[in-house]
Amino acid sequence: MKVSFEYGQGMVDAVLPDSTDIFIPGETVPDPPCIPEDKLEEETLKSIRNPMGMPPLTELAHKGSKVVIIFPDIVKGGLQPTAHRKISIKLILQELYSVGVEKKDILLICSNGLHPRSTEKEIRDILGEELFHEFWYTHQIISHDSEDYEHMVDLGMTDRGDPVLMNKYVYDSDVAILIGHTQGNPYGGYSGGYKHCSTGITHWRSIASHHVPQVMHRKDFTPVNGHSLMRTKFDEIGQHMEKCMGKKFFCCDAVLDTYSRQIEINSGYAKVMQPHSWITADKRTYIPWAEKKYDVMIFGLPQKFHYGDGMGTNPVMMMQAISAQVVRHKRVMSDHCVIICASICNGYFHDERWPYMRELYDMVQKDYMNILPDLNRYGEYFATNEEYIRKYRYCNAFHPFHGFSMMSSAHIAEMNTSVIYVCGAQEPGYARGMGLKTRATIEEALEDAKKKFVGPNPNILALPKTFKLGAVHLMMKEGDPCL
């Protein structure tokens, strides 16, 4: 059979054995039905007016209330006209205005965390023209700046000893509203809920309590699930914020399908709302499909996907993307599984977006750096580099500590596979520098894997479109009692 995989700016074809199994999110196993477009406002408003575990906004807010609306950056959630952010924020504003909240007392905050602070164009795409024009020119839309210490507050530590620093605008508000997405995520199962605030409006020292090897390399992290230490820390940090603020976050989260359309809307107190939202999200995201475990998993990397242009060519980010597939699909991988990945691997680091990555990659090549976690001791050194911090604050670059969370993730693929092939690399030395084998084509890599690792008749899983569509977490058909 001929199968097309993502590759650079386009696609690459591979001829695979007819016994190859193919999984495409939303196609091989259909999603639960999404809410019809003409019902979206009705269903979203119903959820907002009937929150779980706390009063509605019309009781929480009144004339004179200072309100912040916190929304995720461009990485998640879709940009279509009916995207959850666009619809929910518009309806939330109507509810606030109905009880006398004044426009001047509302601030919209993009919860980018250590991601690049959003550009004007990205804000326009995320919120749509109407919201953008209503709030942008009055300076009522900002991106979280974790290095702006005048507008951060130190809340001490959780009972576990994890540091908690948070955005001061949120801390000082009377009503703090989190717009989130219950969307499959290799970091703790789902986005949204307490993951949103514990990563999106905080500081690298908080994130360094969970996006690090001692958390991400535990057995409870891979395969992905909602009970890992990382997920527990998200909840603890978010609840510590609420305790210190003296108020609960008002959450409005959407369970999303393969195309970022709303399946279900849930609002209210995250401690109650989050587990409820996972009931429907599990049906869409954790797919009990495989009847056998796979010896070979094949997919392709586009140059540009959710973290930005260069995600599939920057060697560290490329490795992180490969690892994310391992975290998602480990349940259906054999113990000696081989990954074959098509990537143009052309040496494009996108230095403006990841200004520190080339230096990190070079450091991996020397000074006894035998595995990626050996680099972790340099985390604070990079995280406090003033020039990299300035680029995060003023040049729409990733914060330097984000590179270390990517390194922690990137090692997971090596931990859980026999070998990883990169195929079609224009500059294959970059892939080899990450410990990957290189071949010209997917077919050549498969033949080499048969001779050396998986034998002549391996079970093969092909994952076309895996980075073009909303991802799932594959499971064996009998399910997973530990989920």
Secondary structure as UniProt FT lines:
FT   STRAND          2..8
FT   STRAND          10..15
FT   TURN            18..19
FT   STRAND          21..22
FT   TURN            26..28
FT   HELIX           37..39
FT   HELIX           40..49
FT   HELIX           57..60
FT   TURN            63..64
FT   STRAND          67..71
FT   TURN            74..75
FT   TURN            81..82
FT   HELIX           84..98
FT   TURN            99..100
FT   HELIX           103..105
FT   STRAND          106..110
FT   TURN            113..114
FT   HELIX           120..135
FT   TURN            136..139
FT   STRAND          141..143
FT   TURN            146..147
FT   HELIX           149..151
FT   STRAND          152..157
FT   TURN            159..160
FT   STRAND          163..167
FT   HELIX           168..172
FT   STRAND          175..182
FT   STRAND          184..185
FT   TURN            186..188
FT   STRAND          189..190
FT   HELIX           193..200
FT   HELIX           204..207
FT   TURN            208..210
FT   HELIX           213..216
FT   TURN            219..221
FT   HELIX           229..245
FT   STRAND          250..256
FT   TURN            258..259
FT   STRAND          262..268
FT   HELIX           270..285
FT   STRAND          286..290
FT   STRAND          294..300
FT   STRAND          304..305
FT   TURN            306..307
FT   STRAND          308..309
FT   TURN            310..313
FT   HELIX           315..329
FT   HELIX           330..332
FT   STRAND          333..342
FT   TURN            351..353
FT   TURN            355..356
FT   HELIX           357..364
FT   TURN            367..368
FT   HELIX           372..378
FT   HELIX           379..383
FT   HELIX           386..394
FT   TURN            400..401
FT   HELIX           402..415
FT   STRAND          419..423
FT   HELIX           429..432
FT   TURN            433..435
FT   STRAND          437..439
FT   HELIX           442..449
FT   HELIX           450..454
FT   STRAND          460..462
FT   TURN            464..468
FT   STRAND          473..476
FT   TURN            477..478
FT   TURN            481..482
//
